[in-house]
Amino acid sequence: MRFSVCPHDIVKQMSNWLTFAAYLQQGIGESVRLEPVLDFTAFYETDLPAADLAFVNPMDAWRLSREQDFVPLFRIEVYDEAVFITKTERS
């Protein structure tokens, strides 16, 4: 599974995201790849379209649900500015 995190968030807490990816991998018993992308252009044009799971802001979640077959998975209760999204069908 390819996991993507918005550059704005990955740059602030990269070690936490890598730890979360390892935790997720252990929990689902499947490989989880998080390749940090720090450039927004690369994130939107290359990384995000290839992602199976992503942590993005609500506007991106809405746009991606309309344009790239993503669906909201859940949001974090204490942080209302970000959403986890996933593709409706993983390849």
C-alpha positions in Angstrom: 0.0 0.0 0.0 1.3 3.4 -0.9 0.7 6.0 1.8 1.1 9.8 1.1 1.1 12.7 3.5 0.8 16.4 2.5 4.2 18.1 2.4 3.0 20.7 4.9 2.5 18.0 7.5 5.3 15.6 6.6 8.0 18.3 7.0 6.7 19.2 10.6 6.6 15.6 11.9 8.4 13.3 9.6 9.4 10.8 12.2 5.9 10.5 13.6 4.5 9.8 10.1 7.2 7.1 9.5 6.3 5.6 12.9 2.6 5.7 11.9 3.3 4.0 8.6 5.2 1.2 10.4 2.3 0.8 12.9 -0.2 0.7 10.1 1.9 -2.0 8.3 2.0 -4.1 11.4 -1.7 -3.7 12.0 -2.9 -4.6 8.5 -0.2 -7.2 7.8 0.6 -5.6 4.4 3.6 -3.5 3.2 3.0 0.2 3.7 5.3 2.6 1.7 5.6 6.2 2.8 8.0 8.1 0.6 8.1 11.6 2.0 7.6 14.3 -0.7 8.5 17.8 0.3 7.5 19.6 -3.0 3.9 20.4 -3.4 4.0 20.1 -7.2 5.4 16.6 -7.0 2.9 15.7 -4.3 -0.1 16.7 -6.4 1.1 15.6 -9.8 3.0 12.4 -9.0 2.7 11.1 -5.4 -1.0 11.6 -4.6 -2.4 10.0 -7.8 -0.3 6.9 -7.1 -1.4 6.7 -3.4 -3.7 4.2 -1.9 -4.1 6.1 1.3 -3.4 9.8 2.0 -3.5 12.4 4.7 -4.8 15.7 3.2 -6.7 18.8 4.0 -10.5 18.8 3.6 -10.5 20.8 0.3 -8.1 18.3 -1.3 -10.2 15.4 0.0 -13.3 16.9 -1.6 -11.4 17.6 -4.9 -9.9 14.1 -5.0 -13.2 12.5 -4.3 -14.6 14.2 -7.4 -11.5 13.8 -9.7 -9.5 10.7 -8.7 -11.9 8.2 -7.2 -10.9 8.8 -3.6 -13.3 8.5 -0.6 -13.0 9.9 2.9 -12.0 7.3 5.3 -12.0 9.2 8.6 -10.9 12.5 10.1 -9.0 13.1 13.3 -11.4 14.3 16.0 -9.0 16.8 17.6 -7.7 18.2 14.3 -10.5 19.4 12.0 -8.2 20.5 9.1 -7.2 17.1 7.8 -8.7 13.9 6.5 -7.5 10.4 5.6 -8.7 9.4 2.2 -8.4 6.1 0.2 -9.1 5.0 -3.3 -12.4 3.2 -3.8 -10.5 0.3 -5.3 -6.8 -0.4 -4.9 -4.9 -1.9 -7.7 
